[in-house]
């Protein structure tokens, strides 16, 4: 699998972490991350439409 620079940096940061925080509400956090990603994609789509 080919990773871009951001993904490589992220994996290095995870590997170098001393400890991880326990998440009790994993499903809620995952849903919030999905919503944030969708909003980001919608923003970039709107920017691309305005530029074109």
N, CA, C and O atoms as a MOPAC input file, in Angstrom:
PM7 MOZYME 1SCF
protein

 N      0.85000 1    -1.17400 1     0.00000 1
 C      0.00000 1     0.00000 1     0.00000 1
 C      0.89400 1     1.23600 1     0.00000 1
 O      1.82700 1     1.33700 1     0.79700 1
 N      0.60700 1     2.15600 1    -0.88400 1
 C      1.37100 1     3.39000 1    -0.98000 1
 C      0.70700 1     4.44100 1    -0.09500 1
 O     -0.49300 1     4.69600 1    -0.20300 1
 N      1.50500 1     5.04200 1     0.77600 1
 C      0.99600 1     6.06100 1     1.69000 1
 C      1.51400 1     7.42900 1     1.27200 1
 O      2.66300 1     7.56500 1     0.85300 1
 N      0.65800 1     8.44200 1     1.38600 1
 C      1.14100 1     9.78800 1     1.11700 1
 C      1.86400 1    10.33000 1     2.35600 1
 O      1.91000 1     9.66200 1     3.38900 1
 N      2.41700 1    11.51800 1     2.25300 1
 C      3.23200 1    12.07400 1     3.33900 1
 C      2.42400 1    12.25700 1     4.62300 1
 O      2.92700 1    11.98600 1     5.71300 1
 N      1.17400 1    12.71600 1     4.50300 1
 C      0.33100 1    12.91300 1     5.68800 1
 C      0.09400 1    11.59400 1     6.41700 1
 O      0.19000 1    11.52700 1     7.64300 1
 N     -0.21400 1    10.55300 1     5.65900 1
 C     -0.46300 1     9.24400 1     6.26800 1
 C      0.79100 1     8.69600 1     6.94700 1
 O      0.70400 1     8.09200 1     8.01700 1
 N      1.94300 1     8.90100 1     6.33700 1
 C      3.19500 1     8.45400 1     6.94600 1
 C      3.46500 1     9.20300 1     8.24800 1
 O      3.85800 1     8.60100 1     9.24700 1
 N      3.25000 1    10.52900 1     8.23300 1
 C      3.44600 1    11.32800 1     9.44800 1
 C      2.49400 1    10.89300 1    10.54800 1
 O      2.87800 1    10.82300 1    11.71600 1
 N      1.25500 1    10.60200 1    10.17800 1
 C      0.25900 1    10.17200 1    11.15300 1
 C      0.64700 1     8.83800 1    11.78600 1
 O      0.53800 1     8.67200 1    13.00000 1
 N      1.09300 1     7.89600 1    10.97500 1
 C      1.51400 1     6.59800 1    11.50300 1
 C      2.73500 1     6.73200 1    12.41300 1
 O      2.83600 1     6.03400 1    13.42200 1
 N      3.65600 1     7.62100 1    12.06200 1
 C      4.82600 1     7.85100 1    12.91600 1
 C      4.41100 1     8.46400 1    14.24900 1
 O      4.95900 1     8.11400 1    15.29300 1
 N      3.43900 1     9.38300 1    14.21500 1
 C      2.95900 1    10.00400 1    15.45100 1
 C      2.27800 1     8.97500 1    16.34500 1
 O      2.45900 1     8.98700 1    17.56300 1
 N      1.50200 1     8.09300 1    15.74800 1
 C      0.83100 1     7.03800 1    16.51900 1
 C      1.86500 1     6.09200 1    17.11200 1
 O      1.76100 1     5.69800 1    18.27400 1
 N      2.84800 1     5.73300 1    16.32100 1
 C      3.88900 1     4.81700 1    16.79500 1
 C      4.70000 1     5.43400 1    17.93500 1
 O      5.14900 1     4.72200 1    18.83300 1
 N      4.88600 1     6.74500 1    17.90300 1
 C      5.68000 1     7.41700 1    18.92600 1
 C      4.89400 1     7.82800 1    20.15700 1
 O      5.46900 1     8.37800 1    21.09600 1
 N      3.59100 1     7.57400 1    20.17400 1
 C      2.76400 1     7.97800 1    21.31900 1
 C      3.10000 1     7.13400 1    22.54400 1
 O      3.30400 1     5.92400 1    22.44500 1
 N      3.15500 1     7.79000 1    23.69300 1
 C      3.45900 1     7.08400 1    24.94000 1
 C      2.27100 1     6.27100 1    25.44000 1
 O      2.43000 1     5.15000 1    25.92200 1
 N      1.09000 1     6.84400 1    25.32000 1
 C     -0.10900 1     6.13700 1    25.77300 1
 C     -1.31000 1     6.63500 1    24.97400 1
 O     -1.23700 1     7.64900 1    24.28100 1
 N     -2.38600 1     5.92300 1    25.08100 1
 C     -3.60600 1     6.26300 1    24.36600 1
 C     -4.72900 1     6.47100 1    25.36300 1
 O     -4.78400 1     5.81600 1    26.40400 1
 N     -5.61400 1     7.38400 1    25.03600 1
 C     -6.74100 1     7.69400 1    25.91200 1
 C     -7.88700 1     6.72400 1    25.62900 1
 O     -8.21700 1     6.45900 1    24.47300 1
 N     -8.48100 1     6.20500 1    26.68500 1
 C     -9.61800 1     5.30200 1    26.54300 1
 C    -10.84200 1     6.09200 1    26.08600 1
 O    -11.12900 1     7.16400 1    26.61900 1
 N    -11.55400 1     5.56700 1    25.11000 1
 C    -12.76300 1     6.21700 1    24.61300 1
 C    -13.95000 1     5.33500 1    24.97200 1
 O    -14.06400 1     4.20600 1    24.49500 1
 N    -14.83100 1     5.85800 1    25.81500 1
 C    -16.00100 1     5.09000 1    26.23200 1
 C    -17.12500 1     5.15400 1    25.20200 1
 O    -17.91000 1     4.21500 1    25.06600 1
 N    -17.19300 1     6.25900 1    24.48700 1
 C    -18.27600 1     6.45500 1    23.52600 1
 C    -17.72800 1     6.35400 1    22.09800 1
 O    -17.84500 1     7.29400 1    21.31200 1
 N    -17.13600 1     5.21900 1    21.77900 1
 C    -16.47500 1     5.01500 1    20.49100 1
 C    -17.42100 1     5.25300 1    19.32000 1
 O    -17.04900 1     5.92000 1    18.35500 1
 N    -18.62800 1     4.72100 1    19.38900 1
 C    -19.56600 1     4.84500 1    18.26700 1
 C    -19.93800 1     6.30100 1    18.02300 1
 O    -20.06000 1     6.72700 1    16.87500 1
 N    -20.11900 1     7.06500 1    19.09500 1
 C    -20.44300 1     8.48900 1    18.95100 1
 C    -19.26100 1     9.24800 1    18.34000 1
 O    -19.45100 1    10.10300 1    17.47500 1
 N    -18.05200 1     8.93700 1    18.78600 1
 C    -16.85400 1     9.58200 1    18.24400 1
 C    -16.68300 1     9.23800 1    16.76600 1
 O    -16.31900 1    10.09900 1    15.96500 1
 N    -16.94300 1     7.98800 1    16.40600 1
 C    -16.83400 1     7.56400 1    15.01600 1
 C    -17.86000 1     8.29000 1    14.15100 1
 O    -17.53600 1     8.72500 1    13.04700 1
 N    -19.08200 1     8.42300 1    14.63600 1
 C    -20.11800 1     9.14000 1    13.90400 1
 C    -19.72500 1    10.60200 1    13.71200 1
 O    -19.90600 1    11.15400 1    12.62600 1
 N    -19.18800 1    11.23200 1    14.75500 1
 C    -18.76400 1    12.63000 1    14.64900 1
 C    -17.63300 1    12.77700 1    13.62500 1
 O    -17.59500 1    13.76100 1    12.88700 1
 N    -16.72100 1    11.81400 1    13.57500 1
 C    -15.63100 1    11.85100 1    12.60000 1
 C    -16.17000 1    11.70100 1    11.17900 1
 O    -15.69600 1    12.37100 1    10.26200 1
 N    -17.15600 1    10.82800 1    10.99400 1
 C    -17.75700 1    10.64900 1     9.66900 1
 C    -18.46300 1    11.92000 1     9.21300 1
 O    -18.35300 1    12.31000 1     8.05100 1
 N    -19.18700 1    12.56800 1    10.12200 1
 C    -19.88800 1    13.81300 1     9.79000 1
 C    -18.88100 1    14.90000 1     9.43000 1
 O    -19.08200 1    15.64100 1     8.46800 1
 N    -17.79700 1    14.99700 1    10.20100 1
 C    -16.76400 1    15.99600 1     9.92500 1
 C    -16.12400 1    15.75200 1     8.56000 1
 O    -15.87600 1    16.69800 1     7.81300 1
 N    -15.85500 1    14.49000 1     8.23300 1
 C    -15.26000 1    14.16400 1     6.93900 1
 C    -16.21900 1    14.51200 1     5.80500 1
 O    -15.79600 1    15.04200 1     4.77700 1
 N    -17.49400 1    14.22200 1     5.98300 1
 C    -18.48600 1    14.53100 1     4.95100 1
 C    -18.60500 1    16.03800 1     4.75300 1
 O    -18.68800 1    16.51100 1     3.61900 1
 N    -18.61400 1    16.79500 1     5.85200 1
 C    -18.67600 1    18.25100 1     5.75000 1
 C    -17.46000 1    18.80200 1     5.02000 1
 O    -17.58500 1    19.70700 1     4.19400 1
 N    -16.27400 1    18.25500 1     5.32200 1
 C    -15.04900 1    18.69800 1     4.65700 1
 C    -15.12900 1    18.42400 1     3.16000 1
 O    -14.76900 1    19.27900 1     2.35100 1
 N    -15.60000 1    17.23500 1     2.79000 1
 C    -15.70700 1    16.90200 1     1.37200 1
 C    -16.71500 1    17.80200 1     0.67100 1
 O    -16.50100 1    18.19900 1    -0.47400 1
 N    -17.81400 1    18.12800 1     1.34900 1
 C    -18.79800 1    19.03500 1     0.75500 1
 C    -18.20300 1    20.42000 1     0.54900 1
 O    -18.46800 1    21.05500 1    -0.47200 1
 N    -17.40400 1    20.90300 1     1.50100 1
 C    -16.76700 1    22.21700 1     1.35600 1
 C    -15.81400 1    22.22200 1     0.17000 1
 O    -15.82300 1    23.15800 1    -0.62800 1
 N    -14.99200 1    21.18300 1     0.04800 1
 C    -14.03700 1    21.15500 1    -1.05800 1
 C    -14.76100 1    20.99400 1    -2.38600 1
 O    -14.30100 1    21.51700 1    -3.40200 1
 N    -15.87500 1    20.28700 1    -2.40100 1
 C    -16.66400 1    20.14200 1    -3.62500 1
 C    -17.21500 1    21.49800 1    -4.04100 1
 O    -17.19500 1    21.84600 1    -5.22200 1
 N    -17.70900 1    22.26700 1    -3.06600 1
 C    -18.24100 1    23.58800 1    -3.37200 1
 C    -17.15100 1    24.51900 1    -3.88200 1
 O    -17.39400 1    25.31800 1    -4.78600 1
 N    -15.95300 1    24.42500 1    -3.31600 1
 C    -14.83900 1    25.25400 1    -3.77900 1
 C    -14.48400 1    24.88500 1    -5.21100 1
 O    -14.24900 1    25.76600 1    -6.03800 1
 N    -14.44400 1    23.59800 1    -5.51100 1
 C    -14.10600 1    23.15800 1    -6.86500 1
 C    -15.14800 1    23.62800 1    -7.87100 1
 O    -14.79700 1    23.99600 1    -8.99200 1
 N    -16.40700 1    23.62200 1    -7.49700 1
 C    -17.46600 1    24.07700 1    -8.39900 1
 C    -17.32500 1    25.57300 1    -8.65200 1
 O    -17.48000 1    26.02000 1    -9.78900 1
 N    -17.03100 1    26.35700 1    -7.60800 1
 C    -16.88600 1    27.80600 1    -7.76500 1
 C    -15.67200 1    28.15400 1    -8.61400 1
 O    -15.71200 1    29.12300 1    -9.37100 1
 N    -14.60000 1    27.38800 1    -8.50500 1
 C    -13.39300 1    27.66300 1    -9.28500 1
 C    -13.62000 1    27.33600 1   -10.75200 1
 O    -13.15300 1    28.05600 1   -11.63500 1
 N    -14.33300 1    26.25300 1   -11.01000 1
 C    -14.57000 1    25.82300 1   -12.38800 1
 C    -15.54900 1    26.74700 1   -13.03200 1
 O    -15.89200 1    26.56600 1   -14.20000 1

